[in-house]
């Protein structure tokens, strides 16, 4: 699934994204860390992995999602 970064707090490594249908979803520092990134910018396109209704991985749209355990 892809989305656009709406907000990102570098201190907590958490933020929110907008899905293409306009739905806003939050992500936590663990989801950010799972994607192997160091920084996100507002408006950046990202790939998401979901675990139920929670984002479990955020990474750049040009990067593959990491394999699931």
N, C-alpha and C positions, 0 to 999 in steps of 0.2 A: 504494500500500500504506500502511496506517496502523499506528501503534505508539504505545506509551506510554513517556515518558522515564523511565528507571531511574536514570541518573546523568549529571551534567554538570559538567565542570571549566571554569569561566570563564577560567582562566589559559591553558589549552591549547586551549580551545574544542572539546574532544572529549568523548565520553561513550558511553553505551550506551542502547539502547531494548529494550523487550520487545514482540515481536509478539503478536498476539491468541492464538496457540497456545502462548505461554509461552517461545518461543525468544528468547534474548538475542543482540543483534547490536551490535557496536561501531561507532562512527562517528568520523572524524577531523576536524580543524579545517577541512580543505578542504570536506568535505561540509556542515559547519555554515555556512561562509562562502557557499557556493553557494546557500543558502536565504535569504540576506538578513536573517537574524535578529541580534539583539544579545544575547539571553539565553534560556535555557530553564529551566523549573522542573520538579522531580520530579513525576511524575504527569501532566504535560501531554501531550495528544494531538498527534501530529505526522504529517505525510505524509512518505513516503520515496520516493526514486527509487533504483533499484538499477542497478549496472553489474556484471553477473555476480553474484557473491556478496558484493559490497562496496556499502555505502551511498554513493551519490554526492551526494545532496541531502537535507537535513533542513529542513523548514519546518513552520509551524503547520498544523493540520488545516483551519483556515478559510481558508488561503491556497492559491492554485493553485501547482502545481509549475512552475518556470520551463521554457520551451521547451528541448528538447534540440537541440544543434548538429547 
